[in-house]
């Protein structure tokens, strides 16, 4: 197969907080040759960083809760339990955004930032690429209501035991892309992180 894309036309339909472009194109087929002309709309130019905050000493996670327009039809579910995150601007690195957003949304500083993966969020309609991390924090510093007024943010910090957070997978409130993947990663790596934290922790008094 020739993995080829032939863009015939591209036009911008909408430009606001997001930009939406319409494409007319043909693409390579598995059996050879090119497809017939197809038309697709795509949300453009999005990159984001997201961080699951974990305290390996207390064995708890720091999450946030906020209103999300995409979940509006779910009633009370429009307030989602999420990882910390934000959009990566031009010239920014995902790591820089991750650390800044942790302070803005959770009110605490992140120590080690562990890369988990990069992924396409919804490639059927969007160019959004998400870089996902787990960040080690002192959960004793986390709490309260945060967010930027000029962005209309109203963000509540939620600190919970890791076991409780993992129980929210699949049948609970952990039901969006970044929190599902990050909690799955934590389930596989939690014992290692706790062991490393205990080994590197300074000795207590006496």
N, C-alpha and C positions, 0 to 999 in steps of 0.2 A: 504493500500500500504506500502511496505517496501522501504523506501527512502535509497537505498543502491547503492553504486558504486563499481564496481570491475575493477580495473586497471590491464590490462594484460601486457602492455608494455608502457614504456615512453622513448623517445629518443630526444636528442637535435638536431635540424636541423640547427640552426643558433645562433651564439652568437656574438653580437655587442653592439650597444647602447641598443638594446632590445635583448631578448632571445626568440626563438620560439621552442617550444617542440611539438612533435607528440605523441598522445595517441592512444592506442588500448584499448577499454574498453567495459564493459556492464553495464547497469544501470537498476534500478527497473522500472517496468511498473505499470500504474494505475490499470490495471486489474489483477495484480499479476505476479510474476515471474520476470525473467530478459530479457532484450532486446537481440537481436542478437548482435554479435560483431560489433562495429562501430569504425571509425577512425576519429579523430579530431586534428587539429592543434590549438595551443593557444599561444598568446603572454604572456610572463610570468613576474611575480614579480613586477608589477607596482602599486605604490600607489601615489596619488597626492593630493595636497591641492589647493583650488581655492577660491578667495575672491572677492566679489563685494564691491567696496568702495563707501560709501555713506556719504555725508555731510548733516545732517538733518537741520542745520541752514540755509544753502544756498539752500537746497532742490535740490541738484545736485549729479550726480554720476561721479566717476572717472573710466574710462575704458582704455584699451590699444588696440593698433592696430599693428599687425605684420603679416609677411608672414607665411603661413601654407601650407606645402607640400600636406596635405590631400585634400586641396581645389584647387589644381593646375588647374584642368580642368575647373574651374569656371572663368578663365580669371582674371579680376580685383577682383573677389571675393576671390582670393587666399590671399588677405590681409584682415584678419578677425578682427572684433570688438569683444573683449573678456574681461572677468574678469582676474585679476591678478592670476597667478598660477605657480606651480612648483612641481617637483617630490619629494616625501618623501623618504629620504635615510634610510639605515639601522640604527636603533637606534634613529631616529628622530621622533618627534611628529608633527602631521599636524599643530598644532597651531604655533610651532616654524618656520616651513617652510612658513606658511602664512605670518607671520610678516617679515621674511627675504625677501620674494619675493616682498612684497609691497614696501620695500625700494629699491630693485634692479631694479624693473620694472617701478615703478611709482614715485620714488624719494620722498616719504612722509612717515610719521610714522602713524601707525594705532593705534587708542585708543582701545575702546571696540571691541572685536571680538565675534560675535554672531554666534553660530552654527546653520546651516540651516538643513543639512541632510548629510548622507553618501549614495552613490549610486554606482552601477556597471555601467561603462560607455558603454561598448559594450560586454556583457557577451557571445554572440555567438562566439566570436573569441579572447577575451582578458580577462586576470585576473585583469585588472585595476580597482581599487577602488578609488573613488574620495570623499574627504571630503570637503564640501562646507560651506563657511562662508559669512556673511556680516560684513564688518569692517567699523567702524565709523572714519572719517578723517576730517581734515580741508582741503577742496579742494583748498583753496588759496595757499597751499604749493605744489600743484601738477602741473606738466607740463613738457614739454621738451622731449628729446629723451634719452632713457635709454637702459639697457641691458649689458650683459657681452661679451666682445670682443672674449674671448677664446671659447665661446659657439656659436659664430656667430649670436648673437641677435641684432636686430635693432627694437626697440620698441618705438612707439610714444604714449604719453599720450593724452587721449581725455577726456575733462571735458565737460559735457553737462547737461542741466536741466533734472530732473527726468522724467518729462512729455515727453520730446523728446526721452529719452532712452526707456521708456515704449512703445512709438509709434513704435519703431524699432522691437518689438516682432511680430513674425509670418510672417509679410509681408516685413520686413526691414532687417537690418544687424545683428540683434540679432538672430542668427540662428545656434548656437552650444550649446551643452548640458548645460554647467555650466551657461552661461549668460541667457539662457531661464529660467532655474529653479530659478536662483537668482533674476531675475527681477520679476518673478511671486511672489516670496516671498516678495519682496519689495512692490509690488502693494498691497498685503494684510496687510502689517505691517507699511507702510510709515507714515500714520497719527499718529500711536502710537509713532514711533520714533521721529517725529517732535514735538509732544506734550511733550514728556519726555525731549527733548533737550531744549525746551523753558523754561520748569520748572526749569531745573538744571543750566541754563546759569547764570553767574554772572550778577548782575545789572549794567547798564551802568553808566557813570559818571553823577553826579548831581542828 
